[in-house]
Amino acid sequence: MSTAENIAIHSESDASVRDYYALLKPKVMSLVIFSGFAGLWVAPGATSLHPVLIFTAMLCLALNAGAAGAINMWYDRDIDAIMKRTKNRPLPLGKICPNEALSFGIVLSVLSVLTMGIALNWVAAGLLAFANFFYVVIYTMWLKRSTPQNIVIGGAAGAFPPMIGWAAVTGDIAIASIALFAIIFFWTPPHFWALSLFANEDYKSAKIPMLPVTHGEKHTKIQMIIYCILLIPLSVTPYFLGTAGIAYAAAAALMSAFFLFTSFKVLKDQTYKSAKLMFGYSVFYLFAIFLVLMIDKA
């Protein structure tokens, strides 16, 4: 029996807690929580926020990110079954019924937004709801299968967590929080394009118009360099806005410069070794830059 047939005829769920946990995309969730907490930590008045409210804000952010991931897996279950990278997810394996995955995602989405609004404020809740909508509808249902700019535009969905964390404390949207948004927004394309280079055959099989599929590897590598160049001045913006000190600025500039260096290595490398290394560094980069930001603030 094929994976597609397994999805089609599976009517009763035998899912475990682990399967539902996988549905939440925990690796993505960890980045969301960390960057969201960084936005909360550096926001004015963060020290006066009760620890219970901080925990509640992060829980809502985590559940909402997981909910968006669950709905994404529900919608993409056909192409997930084709790609090697995703074929072992709960839905392609038939461990969770599609309707259950969708219901799970919708319930968590609504619950997280309402809790954020009631416990913290409705600005943070509104941003949370919009980020969820952007990822599910704008990116997953529209951009992902229709344009090679899917990651460029759709990357905005993953850039909202610092703004949400900031708004959870202040109840507003500030230029400083938008700067944190911009760092993730411009980090996202080279991060995902590095992945798409060595997962190119997967995207071709699933007919997803990632940039290497539609414009070739050389064009993609040049675009990665451009975004890495733009990321250098953006990464030090928190210093000029007074959100961080000189130690953060120096560390951010160095890490961003090395990110650019890895993109040049990818351009010269005819294999996918450098792309895999750049992808790994890109994950470290995002964790590290927000960690330095929080340490600098402390």
N, C-alpha and C positions, 0 to 999 in steps of 0.2 A: 504493500500500500504506500502510495506517495505521501509526502508531507502535506501537499495541498488537499488530497482526499481525506487525510486525517483531520484537517481543520474543518472540512466541509461536513463530515458525518458525525463529528464528535458532539454529542448532545448533553453529556453529563460530565461535570467537572470532578477530577480526582486530584485537584491541586492541593499542594502543601503550603505551609506558611512560607517556605523558601521560594516557591513559585510566585506567590504574590509579592514577596520582597523583590524578586528579580524584575517583576512588572514595573516597579517604581524606579528602575534605572539607578541603583544606589551609587554608582561611580559618578554619574552626572550630578546626583543629588548632593554628594559630598562637596563638589565645587560650588554648587549653589549656596549651600549652608555657609561655607567658609567665606565666600565673597560677600554674602548678605550680612554675616556677622561683622565683617570688616567695615562695611558701610555703617552699621549700627555703632560699632566701637568708636569710630572717629567723629561721629555726629556730635554737635554741641549738646550738652546736657545728658550724654549717655550714662555718666556716672550716677545720675540721680534716678535713673530708671530702675524700678524694682527687679531683682533677679527673676522673679516669677514671670514678669512681663517680658523680660528678655528671652527666657525659655519659651514662652508662648509664641513670641514673634518668630523665633527660629523654627519651632515646631510647625507653625502655619506655613512658613516658607518651604520647609522640607516636604510637607504633605502636598502642597500645591505643585511643587516641582515633580514629585512622584506621580501625582494625578495626571499631569500633562504627559509624562512619560508613558503612563498606562494607556491613555487615549491614543497617543502616537503609535504604540505597539498594536492597538486594536485596528487603527486605520491602515497601518503598513504591514499587516500580517501576510499579505500576498507577496510583497517583495522581500520581506524578512525571510520567508521560506526559501527564496532563491539564493540569497547571498550567504556565503560561507560564514561571514562575520556575525550574522544574526540568526542563522537557521536553528540554533539551539535555544532560542528564547521560548518562554512558556507557550505562547500562542502557536507558533509554527509546529511545536512538538505536540500540540493538542492537549496540553495539561490544563489549560484554562479555556473555558468557552468564550468566544468573542463577546457575547452579550454581557457576561459577567465582568470581563475586563473593562468594557465601556461603562457599565454601571458603577463599578469600583472607582474609576477615574472621575466620573461626574460627581459622585457623592463626596469624594475627598476634595474636589475642586470647590464645591459650594461650601462645605464645612470649613475649609481652611480660610476662605475669604470672609465668611460671616464671623468666624472667631477672631480674625485679625481686626476687623472693623469694630467689633464689640469690645474686645480686650485692649486694643491699642488706639487706632484711629482709622477713619475711613479713607484718608489719602493713601496710607500704606495698603489698605484693603483694595482700593481702586487700582493701584499699580500692580498688586498681586493678581487681580482678576484680568487686567489687560495683558500682563506677561503670559498668563495661561492661554488666553484667547489668541495672542500673537503666535505662540508656539504651535498650538493645536490647529488653528484655522489658517492663519496667514502662511506659516512655514510648512507644516505637515500636509495640509489639504490642498494648498495652492502652489506655493513656490517650489517645494522640493521636487516635484515631478514636471515642472513647467519651464524652469529657467536655470541656466548655469550660475545666475546670481543668487541662487537659493540660500547659500550660506552667508553671503554678504548682507542681504536684507534680513533674512531669517535669524541671523546671529544676534539681532537686537533682543530676541526673547531671552537669551542667556545672559544678557548684559544688565537686566533690570535688578537682580538681587541686591547690589550695593545701594541702589536708589530706594529699594523697599526697606532695607535695614535702616537707612538714614531717616526715611519718612516715619518709620515706626517710633523713632525717638522724637523727631521735631514736628511731625505732622505737615511737612512741606517738601517741596522739590527745590533744591538749591543748585547753583552752578557747580559747587564742589561735588555734589552727588552725581551730577551729569558728567563730570570729568571722570569719575570712577566707572560710570556706564561706558564712556568712550574708550577707556582702556580695554575693557572686555570686548567691546564691539569691533575694534580694530585688531585685537588679538585673534578673534575667532576665524577669519578667513585663512590666514597661514596655518593655523592649528589644524583645521579640517582639510585644507588642501594637501597638507603633508600626509594625512591619513588617506586621502583619496588617490594619491599617487601610487601607493603600494596596494590599495584596495580597488584599483581601477577596473580590473576584470569583473569584480563583484558588481560595481555600479553599471558596467556595460550590460551584464546579464540581466540586471533588474530594470534597465532602460531609465536610469536616473541621470539627468543631464548635468552631472558634476563637471566642473571646468576642464579637467584632464580628458574627459570623454568628448566634450564638444569642441574644445579649442587646442587640445594637445598638451603634452607635458611641458614643453619649453615655455609656452605662453603662461601656463599655470605657475611655473617657477619664477617667472619675471613678476607676475602679480604678487606672489608671496613676498618677494623682495620689497616691492613698493609699499605693501602694508606694514612690513617690519620697519621700514624707514619712517613711516608716519607714526608708528607706535613709540619711537624714541622720545620726541618732544611731548607727546600725550602722556607718557608714563611719568614725567616729572611735573606735570601740571598741578597735582596736589600741593607741591611745594610752593608754587607761585600763588596759589589760592589760599595759602595759610593753613591748609589741612595737615601738612606734614613738614618736617624739618629738613635740614641739609643732608642728614645721614640717609634719609629715605631717598632724596633726590639723587645722591651719588650711587646708591645701590640700584635704584630703578634704571638709571642711565646705563650702568654697566651691564645689568642683566638684559636690557633691551638691545644693547649693542651686540651682546653675544647671540641673542636671538637672530639679529640681522646676519651675523657671521654664519650661523647654521643654515640660513636661507641661501647664502652664496655657496656653501658646501653642497647643498642640494642641487643648485644650478649646474655645478661642475660634475657631479656624480652621475654616471650613466646607469648605475644600479639604484636600488631602493634603500640601500643601507643608510644613507644620509637622511633620507626622508623619514625613516623609522626613528632615527636618533633625534631629529628635529621635533617630531611628534611627541616623543617622550619628554624632551626638554620643555616643550610648550606647556605641558601639564604642570611640570615643576615650576615653570616661570610664573604661572598665574597664582599658584599657591604661595610661592616665595614673595612675589611683589606685594600681595596683600598682607602676608605675615610681617614683612618689614614695615609696612604702613602702620600696622597695629602696634608693633614694638616701638616704633618711633613716637607714636602717640602716647604710649604708656610712659 
